[in-house]
């Protein structure tokens, strides 16, 4: 089976920066390790498209 790179979604630098900014600037280090349903929902809402592509192994950076 041959996989075409055209089938992968490209994670733009802006999108990557948005995720990194959220993780390291908008939330505290303590929040990285605490179970928090509200935080999970925020991540799902803000980064849904990226998460769905990642689950399907469709990201290409």
TIGUNU-331910 format. One record per residue: residue number from 1; residue in one letter; x, y, z of N, C-alpha, C in turn. Coordinates in Angstrom, 3 decimals, m for minus. Example, Ala and Ser with C-alpha at 12.3 -4.5 7.8 and 13.67 -1.06 7.14 Angstrom:
2
<r><i>1</i><aa>a</aa><n_x>13.190</n_x><n_y>m5.690</n_y><n_z>7.800</n_z><ca_x>12.300</ca_x><ca_y>m4.500</ca_y><ca_z>7.800</ca_z><c_x>13.200</c_x><c_y>m3.300</c_y><c_z>7.800</c_z></r>
<r><i>2</i><aa>s</aa><n_x>12.850</n_x><n_y>m2.250</n_y><n_z>7.080</n_z><ca_x>13.670</ca_x><ca_y>m1.060</ca_y><ca_z>7.140</ca_z><c_x>12.900</c_x><c_y>0.030</c_y><c_z>7.870</c_z></r>
***
This chain:
61
<r><i>1</i><aa>x</aa><n_x>0.849</n_x><n_y>m1.182</n_y><n_z>0.000</n_z><ca_x>0.000</ca_x><ca_y>0.000</ca_y><ca_z>0.000</ca_z><c_x>0.891</c_x><c_y>1.241</c_y><c_z>0.000</c_z></r>
<r><i>2</i><aa>x</aa><n_x>0.607</n_x><n_y>2.127</n_y><n_z>m0.883</n_z><ca_x>1.381</ca_x><ca_y>3.355</ca_y><ca_z>m1.009</ca_z><c_x>0.586</c_x><c_y>4.528</c_y><c_z>m0.451</c_z></r>
<r><i>3</i><aa>x</aa><n_x>1.234</n_x><n_y>5.341</n_y><n_z>0.363</n_z><ca_x>0.569</ca_x><ca_y>6.491</ca_y><ca_z>0.974</ca_z><c_x>1.049</c_x><c_y>7.762</c_y><c_z>0.306</c_z></r>
<r><i>4</i><aa>x</aa><n_x>0.111</n_x><n_y>8.567</n_y><n_z>m0.086</n_z><ca_x>0.429</ca_x><ca_y>9.840</ca_y><ca_z>m0.709</ca_z><c_x>0.523</c_x><c_y>10.922</c_y><c_z>0.353</c_z></r>
<r><i>5</i><aa>x</aa><n_x>1.544</n_x><n_y>11.755</n_y><n_z>0.257</n_z><ca_x>1.678</ca_x><ca_y>12.854</ca_y><ca_z>1.208</ca_z><c_x>0.540</c_x><c_y>13.856</c_y><c_z>1.083</c_z></r>
<r><i>6</i><aa>x</aa><n_x>m0.125</n_x><n_y>13.885</n_y><n_z>m0.041</n_z><ca_x>m1.247</ca_x><ca_y>14.807</ca_y><ca_z>m0.212</ca_z><c_x>m2.395</c_x><c_y>14.461</c_y><c_z>0.737</c_z></r>
<r><i>7</i><aa>x</aa><n_x>m2.440</n_x><n_y>13.213</n_y><n_z>1.225</n_z><ca_x>m3.523</ca_x><ca_y>12.812</ca_y><ca_z>2.114</ca_z><c_x>m3.305</c_x><c_y>13.291</c_y><c_z>3.545</c_z></r>
<r><i>8</i><aa>x</aa><n_x>m2.108</n_x><n_y>13.775</n_y><n_z>3.855</n_z><ca_x>m1.811</ca_x><ca_y>14.261</ca_y><ca_z>5.199</ca_z><c_x>m2.186</c_x><c_y>15.736</c_y><c_z>5.319</c_z></r>
<r><i>9</i><aa>x</aa><n_x>m2.615</n_x><n_y>16.113</n_y><n_z>6.502</n_z><ca_x>m2.879</ca_x><ca_y>17.521</ca_y><ca_z>6.786</ca_z><c_x>m1.589</c_x><c_y>18.143</c_y><c_z>7.279</c_z></r>
<r><i>10</i><aa>x</aa><n_x>m1.346</n_x><n_y>19.311</n_y><n_z>6.866</n_z><ca_x>m0.147</ca_x><ca_y>20.024</ca_y><ca_z>7.277</ca_z><c_x>m0.457</c_x><c_y>20.856</c_y><c_z>8.518</c_z></r>
<r><i>11</i><aa>x</aa><n_x>0.366</n_x><n_y>20.712</n_y><n_z>9.536</n_z><ca_x>0.210</ca_x><ca_y>21.543</ca_y><ca_z>10.721</ca_z><c_x>1.014</c_x><c_y>22.807</c_y><c_z>10.483</c_z></r>
<r><i>12</i><aa>x</aa><n_x>0.328</n_x><n_y>23.899</n_y><n_z>10.316</n_z><ca_x>1.005</ca_x><ca_y>25.156</ca_y><ca_z>10.019</ca_z><c_x>1.777</c_x><c_y>25.643</c_y><c_z>11.240</c_z></r>
<r><i>13</i><aa>x</aa><n_x>2.826</n_x><n_y>26.417</n_y><n_z>11.013</n_z><ca_x>3.563</ca_x><ca_y>26.983</ca_y><ca_z>12.150</ca_z><c_x>2.662</c_x><c_y>27.791</c_y><c_z>13.079</c_z></r>
<r><i>14</i><aa>x</aa><n_x>1.696</n_x><n_y>28.496</n_y><n_z>12.513</n_z><ca_x>0.778</ca_x><ca_y>29.289</ca_y><ca_z>13.340</ca_z><c_x>m0.061</c_x><c_y>28.380</c_y><c_z>14.228</c_z></r>
<r><i>15</i><aa>x</aa><n_x>m0.521</n_x><n_y>27.273</n_y><n_z>13.677</n_z><ca_x>m1.319</ca_x><ca_y>26.324</ca_y><ca_z>14.443</ca_z><c_x>m0.461</c_x><c_y>25.701</c_y><c_z>15.552</c_z></r>
<r><i>16</i><aa>x</aa><n_x>0.760</n_x><n_y>25.340</n_y><n_z>15.237</n_z><ca_x>1.672</ca_x><ca_y>24.787</ca_y><ca_z>16.236</ca_z><c_x>1.927</c_x><c_y>25.802</c_y><c_z>17.338</c_z></r>
<r><i>17</i><aa>x</aa><n_x>2.152</n_x><n_y>27.049</n_y><n_z>16.960</n_z><ca_x>2.402</ca_x><ca_y>28.102</ca_y><ca_z>17.942</ca_z><c_x>1.188</c_x><c_y>28.314</c_y><c_z>18.843</c_z></r>
<r><i>18</i><aa>x</aa><n_x>0.019</n_x><n_y>28.198</n_y><n_z>18.273</n_z><ca_x>m1.209</ca_x><ca_y>28.359</ca_y><ca_z>19.047</ca_z><c_x>m1.321</c_x><c_y>27.280</c_y><c_z>20.119</c_z></r>
<r><i>19</i><aa>x</aa><n_x>m1.014</n_x><n_y>26.049</n_y><n_z>19.757</n_z><ca_x>m1.061</ca_x><ca_y>24.939</ca_y><ca_z>20.705</ca_z><c_x>m0.005</c_x><c_y>25.121</c_y><c_z>21.790</c_z></r>
<r><i>20</i><aa>x</aa><n_x>1.210</n_x><n_y>25.443</n_y><n_z>21.391</n_z><ca_x>2.295</ca_x><ca_y>25.635</ca_y><ca_z>22.360</ca_z><c_x>2.006</c_x><c_y>26.819</c_y><c_z>23.292</c_z></r>
<r><i>21</i><aa>x</aa><n_x>1.487</n_x><n_y>27.886</n_y><n_z>22.722</n_z><ca_x>1.145</ca_x><ca_y>29.058</ca_y><ca_z>23.548</ca_z><c_x>0.102</c_x><c_y>28.687</c_y><c_z>24.587</c_z></r>
<r><i>22</i><aa>x</aa><n_x>m0.914</n_x><n_y>27.986</n_y><n_z>24.156</n_z><ca_x>m1.951</ca_x><ca_y>27.558</ca_y><ca_z>25.092</ca_z><c_x>m1.341</c_x><c_y>26.719</c_y><c_z>26.219</c_z></r>
<r><i>23</i><aa>x</aa><n_x>m0.545</n_x><n_y>25.720</n_y><n_z>25.856</n_z><ca_x>m0.022</ca_x><ca_y>24.771</ca_y><ca_z>26.838</ca_z><c_x>0.975</c_x><c_y>25.409</c_y><c_z>27.811</c_z></r>
<r><i>24</i><aa>x</aa><n_x>1.835</n_x><n_y>26.268</n_y><n_z>27.315</n_z><ca_x>2.892</ca_x><ca_y>26.806</ca_y><ca_z>28.161</ca_z><c_x>2.638</c_x><c_y>28.216</c_y><c_z>28.699</c_z></r>
<r><i>25</i><aa>x</aa><n_x>1.707</n_x><n_y>28.945</n_y><n_z>28.105</n_z><ca_x>1.460</ca_x><ca_y>30.322</ca_y><ca_z>28.528</ca_z><c_x>0.080</c_x><c_y>30.527</c_y><c_z>29.163</c_z></r>
<r><i>26</i><aa>x</aa><n_x>m0.926</n_x><n_y>29.873</n_y><n_z>28.615</n_z><ca_x>m2.286</ca_x><ca_y>30.137</ca_y><ca_z>29.092</ca_z><c_x>m2.697</c_x><c_y>29.306</c_y><c_z>30.301</c_z></r>
<r><i>27</i><aa>x</aa><n_x>m2.107</n_x><n_y>28.132</n_y><n_z>30.443</n_z><ca_x>m2.428</ca_x><ca_y>27.319</ca_y><ca_z>31.606</ca_z><c_x>m1.166</c_x><c_y>27.141</c_y><c_z>32.449</c_z></r>
<r><i>28</i><aa>x</aa><n_x>m1.360</n_x><n_y>26.840</n_y><n_z>33.701</n_z><ca_x>m0.215</ca_x><ca_y>26.697</ca_y><ca_z>34.606</ca_z><c_x>0.394</c_x><c_y>25.302</c_y><c_z>34.492</c_z></r>
<r><i>29</i><aa>x</aa><n_x>1.624</n_x><n_y>25.177</n_y><n_z>34.941</n_z><ca_x>2.313</ca_x><ca_y>23.884</ca_y><ca_z>34.918</ca_z><c_x>1.551</c_x><c_y>22.851</c_y><c_z>35.755</c_z></r>
<r><i>30</i><aa>x</aa><n_x>0.939</n_x><n_y>23.286</n_y><n_z>36.824</n_z><ca_x>0.160</ca_x><ca_y>22.363</ca_y><ca_z>37.666</ca_z><c_x>m1.007</c_x><c_y>21.756</c_y><c_z>36.890</c_z></r>
<r><i>31</i><aa>x</aa><n_x>m1.591</n_x><n_y>22.541</n_y><n_z>36.008</n_z><ca_x>m2.729</ca_x><ca_y>22.052</ca_y><ca_z>35.225</ca_z><c_x>m2.337</c_x><c_y>20.941</c_y><c_z>34.260</c_z></r>
<r><i>32</i><aa>x</aa><n_x>m1.086</n_x><n_y>20.819</n_y><n_z>33.925</n_z><ca_x>m0.630</ca_x><ca_y>19.767</ca_y><ca_z>33.015</ca_z><c_x>m0.841</c_x><c_y>18.386</c_y><c_z>33.621</c_z></r>
<r><i>33</i><aa>x</aa><n_x>m0.895</n_x><n_y>18.290</n_y><n_z>34.936</n_z><ca_x>m0.914</ca_x><ca_y>16.994</ca_y><ca_z>35.607</ca_z><c_x>m2.140</c_x><c_y>16.752</c_y><c_z>36.477</c_z></r>
<r><i>34</i><aa>x</aa><n_x>m3.139</n_x><n_y>17.622</n_y><n_z>36.365</n_z><ca_x>m4.346</ca_x><ca_y>17.499</ca_y><ca_z>37.177</ca_z><c_x>m5.513</c_x><c_y>17.119</c_y><c_z>36.277</c_z></r>
<r><i>35</i><aa>x</aa><n_x>m6.322</n_x><n_y>16.209</n_y><n_z>36.761</n_z><ca_x>m7.527</ca_x><ca_y>15.824</ca_y><ca_z>36.023</ca_z><c_x>m8.531</c_x><c_y>16.969</c_y><c_z>36.120</c_z></r>
<r><i>36</i><aa>x</aa><n_x>m8.922</n_x><n_y>17.517</n_y><n_z>34.973</n_z><ca_x>m9.791</ca_x><ca_y>18.691</ca_y><ca_z>34.957</ca_z><c_x>m10.686</c_x><c_y>18.625</c_y><c_z>33.727</c_z></r>
<r><i>37</i><aa>x</aa><n_x>m11.940</n_x><n_y>18.301</n_y><n_z>33.941</n_z><ca_x>m12.891</ca_x><ca_y>18.147</ca_y><ca_z>32.834</ca_z><c_x>m13.052</c_x><c_y>19.435</c_y><c_z>32.029</c_z></r>
<r><i>38</i><aa>x</aa><n_x>m13.014</n_x><n_y>20.568</n_y><n_z>32.702</n_z><ca_x>m13.165</ca_x><ca_y>21.844</ca_y><ca_z>32.000</ca_z><c_x>m11.978</c_x><c_y>22.099</c_y><c_z>31.071</c_z></r>
<r><i>39</i><aa>x</aa><n_x>m10.775</n_x><n_y>21.771</n_y><n_z>31.532</n_z><ca_x>m9.591</ca_x><ca_y>21.939</ca_y><ca_z>30.692</ca_z><c_x>m9.647</c_x><c_y>21.005</c_y><c_z>29.483</c_z></r>
<r><i>40</i><aa>x</aa><n_x>m10.054</n_x><n_y>19.775</n_y><n_z>29.713</n_z><ca_x>m10.187</ca_x><ca_y>18.815</ca_y><ca_z>28.611</ca_z><c_x>m11.173</c_x><c_y>19.341</c_y><c_z>27.573</c_z></r>
<r><i>41</i><aa>x</aa><n_x>m12.270</n_x><n_y>19.874</n_y><n_z>28.020</n_z><ca_x>m13.277</ca_x><ca_y>20.417</ca_y><ca_z>27.087</ca_z><c_x>m12.734</c_x><c_y>21.631</c_y><c_z>26.338</c_z></r>
<r><i>42</i><aa>x</aa><n_x>m11.965</n_x><n_y>22.463</n_y><n_z>27.013</n_z><ca_x>m11.349</ca_x><ca_y>23.616</ca_y><ca_z>26.354</ca_z><c_x>m10.405</c_x><c_y>23.160</c_y><c_z>25.249</c_z></r>
<r><i>43</i><aa>x</aa><n_x>m9.588</n_x><n_y>22.164</n_y><n_z>25.548</n_z><ca_x>m8.653</ca_x><ca_y>21.628</ca_y><ca_z>24.541</ca_z><c_x>m9.433</c_x><c_y>21.037</c_y><c_z>23.375</c_z></r>
<r><i>44</i><aa>x</aa><n_x>m10.457</n_x><n_y>20.267</n_y><n_z>23.672</n_z><ca_x>m11.273</ca_x><ca_y>19.658</ca_y><ca_z>22.604</ca_z><c_x>m11.906</c_x><c_y>20.723</c_y><c_z>21.721</c_z></r>
<r><i>45</i><aa>x</aa><n_x>m12.417</n_x><n_y>21.761</n_y><n_z>22.333</n_z><ca_x>m13.093</ca_x><ca_y>22.811</ca_y><ca_z>21.579</ca_z><c_x>m12.116</c_x><c_y>23.605</c_y><c_z>20.719</c_z></r>
<r><i>46</i><aa>x</aa><n_x>m11.006</n_x><n_y>24.022</n_y><n_z>21.304</n_z><ca_x>m10.057</ca_x><ca_y>24.885</ca_y><ca_z>20.586</ca_z><c_x>m9.246</c_x><c_y>24.156</c_y><c_z>19.531</c_z></r>
<r><i>47</i><aa>x</aa><n_x>m8.954</n_x><n_y>22.884</n_y><n_z>19.780</n_z><ca_x>m8.029</ca_x><ca_y>22.164</ca_y><ca_z>18.896</ca_z><c_x>m8.660</c_x><c_y>20.909</c_y><c_z>18.294</c_z></r>
<r><i>48</i><aa>x</aa><n_x>m9.973</n_x><n_y>20.907</n_y><n_z>18.169</n_z><ca_x>m10.714</ca_x><ca_y>19.729</ca_y><ca_z>17.671</ca_z><c_x>m10.187</c_x><c_y>19.211</c_y><c_z>16.334</c_z></r>
<r><i>49</i><aa>x</aa><n_x>m10.021</n_x><n_y>20.081</n_y><n_z>15.358</n_z><ca_x>m9.580</ca_x><ca_y>19.630</ca_y><ca_z>14.035</ca_z><c_x>m8.203</c_x><c_y>18.974</c_y><c_z>14.095</c_z></r>
<r><i>50</i><aa>x</aa><n_x>m7.307</n_x><n_y>19.563</n_y><n_z>14.852</n_z><ca_x>m5.963</ca_x><ca_y>19.016</ca_y><ca_z>14.983</ca_z><c_x>m5.999</c_x><c_y>17.679</c_y><c_z>15.714</c_z></r>
<r><i>51</i><aa>x</aa><n_x>m6.791</n_x><n_y>17.596</n_y><n_z>16.771</n_z><ca_x>m6.908</ca_x><ca_y>16.341</ca_y><ca_z>17.518</ca_z><c_x>m7.473</c_x><c_y>15.225</c_y><c_z>16.644</c_z></r>
<r><i>52</i><aa>x</aa><n_x>m8.500</n_x><n_y>15.532</n_y><n_z>15.872</n_z><ca_x>m9.100</ca_x><ca_y>14.525</ca_y><ca_z>14.993</ca_z><c_x>m8.105</c_x><c_y>14.051</c_y><c_z>13.939</c_z></r>
<r><i>53</i><aa>x</aa><n_x>m7.344</n_x><n_y>14.966</n_y><n_z>13.382</n_z><ca_x>m6.335</ca_x><ca_y>14.592</ca_y><ca_z>12.392</ca_z><c_x>m5.241</c_x><c_y>13.741</c_y><c_z>13.033</c_z></r>
<r><i>54</i><aa>x</aa><n_x>m4.857</n_x><n_y>14.080</n_y><n_z>14.253</n_z><ca_x>m3.807</ca_x><ca_y>13.313</ca_y><ca_z>14.956</ca_z><c_x>m4.255</c_x><c_y>11.891</c_y><c_z>15.225</c_z></r>
<r><i>55</i><aa>x</aa><n_x>m5.496</n_x><n_y>11.728</n_y><n_z>15.651</n_z><ca_x>m6.037</ca_x><ca_y>10.399</ca_y><ca_z>15.945</ca_z><c_x>m6.025</c_x><c_y>9.532</c_y><c_z>14.686</c_z></r>
<r><i>56</i><aa>x</aa><n_x>m6.252</n_x><n_y>10.153</n_y><n_z>13.538</n_z><ca_x>m6.287</ca_x><ca_y>9.426</ca_y><ca_z>12.267</ca_z><c_x>m4.901</c_x><c_y>9.342</c_y><c_z>11.616</c_z></r>
<r><i>57</i><aa>x</aa><n_x>m3.866</n_x><n_y>9.799</n_y><n_z>12.324</n_z><ca_x>m2.489</ca_x><ca_y>9.828</ca_y><ca_z>11.789</ca_z><c_x>m2.422</c_x><c_y>10.606</c_y><c_z>10.485</c_z></r>
<r><i>58</i><aa>x</aa><n_x>m3.099</n_x><n_y>11.727</n_y><n_z>10.437</n_z><ca_x>m3.154</ca_x><ca_y>12.540</ca_y><ca_z>9.234</ca_z><c_x>m2.324</c_x><c_y>13.823</c_y><c_z>9.322</c_z></r>
<r><i>59</i><aa>x</aa><n_x>m1.580</n_x><n_y>13.988</n_y><n_z>10.406</n_z><ca_x>m0.779</ca_x><ca_y>15.195</ca_y><ca_z>10.544</ca_z><c_x>0.560</c_x><c_y>15.026</c_y><c_z>9.845</c_z></r>
<r><i>60</i><aa>x</aa><n_x>1.020</n_x><n_y>16.089</n_y><n_z>9.263</n_z><ca_x>2.318</ca_x><ca_y>16.083</ca_y><ca_z>8.610</ca_z><c_x>2.978</c_x><c_y>17.406</c_y><c_z>8.933</c_z></r>
<r><i>61</i><aa>x</aa><n_x>4.126</n_x><n_y>17.341</n_y><n_z>9.572</n_z><ca_x>4.809</ca_x><ca_y>18.582</ca_y><ca_z>9.940</ca_z><c_x>6.239</c_x><c_y>18.545</c_y><c_z>9.431</c_z></r>
***
